[in-house]
Amino acid sequence: MQQPKPLNISIDKTTPVVCVDCSNPTFMEALMLRKVSKFITGQSQDALTPISVFLCTECGAVNKELLPPELLNQLTKEEDGE
């Protein structure tokens, strides 16, 4: 697999990302797991698919802006009671 080419951008042209709950500027990578029905995968058992997310290293919160759009849409629907 080919590595993405790093962007050549000056740090002063960027803005920091901080935790929305505690303003901490550091994050660590974690995985959320989603179950996929065996009827969708065509396998004999349900499967799990990992989704990378970033957790605040201080409080463990996940900034919604850092979630993949598909997961954010699903979580928003669940919060709205749909």
N, C-alpha and C positions, 0 to 999 in steps of 0.2 A: 504494500500500500504506500502510495506516495505521500510524503509529509507536506502540509500546506506551507506555502512560501511565507516567511514572516514579513509583516508590513514594516516599511521603513518610515515610521511616523515619530516625530519628536514628542516626548512625554508631555511637553507644555501644550500640546494640541489635543490632549485627552482630558477627560473628567473622571474623578474617582467614583467607584461603586462602593457603597457602604450598606451595611445591614439596615433594613427599614425599621427594625425593632430596637437596636442598641447602638447604631452608628459605627460599629466595628468595621474596619476596612479589609479584614482578611477572611478568606473562605477556604473550605476544603471540599474536595469532590466526594460525592456519595452516590449511591444507586437507589432509585425507586424501582420496584418491580411491578409489572402489570401482567395479569393473567390473560392468556389467549386461549379461547375455546378450542378443543380438539376438532370441532366441526369446521372451524376456520382454517386450522393448520392442516387438517387431513390426517393427523396422527392419531394414535390410539389413546393418548392422554393429553390433558391440557398442558400448555407450555407457559413458560415465564419469559418475558422480554425485559431486559434492563434498560433503564433510562437514566443517563447521567444528570445529576443536579449538583448545585453548590450550596453548602450549608455554612452559616456563620460559625467561625471558630469559637466565638464567645457564648452565644445563646442557642445556636443550632437552628435558627430560623432560616427559611428559604425565601429569598426575594422573588416575588412573582415575575419580575422583569427578567430573571435569569432562567425561567422555565421554558422548555420548548413550547411553541405556540399551541400545538395539539393538546398537550397536557394542561396548559393554562386554560384553554377553552373547556376541557372536561371538568377541571376543578371548579371553574366559575359556574358551570351548570349545576354541579353537585351542591355548591354553596347556596345557589338560588332555589334549590329544592326541585329541580327538574328531573 
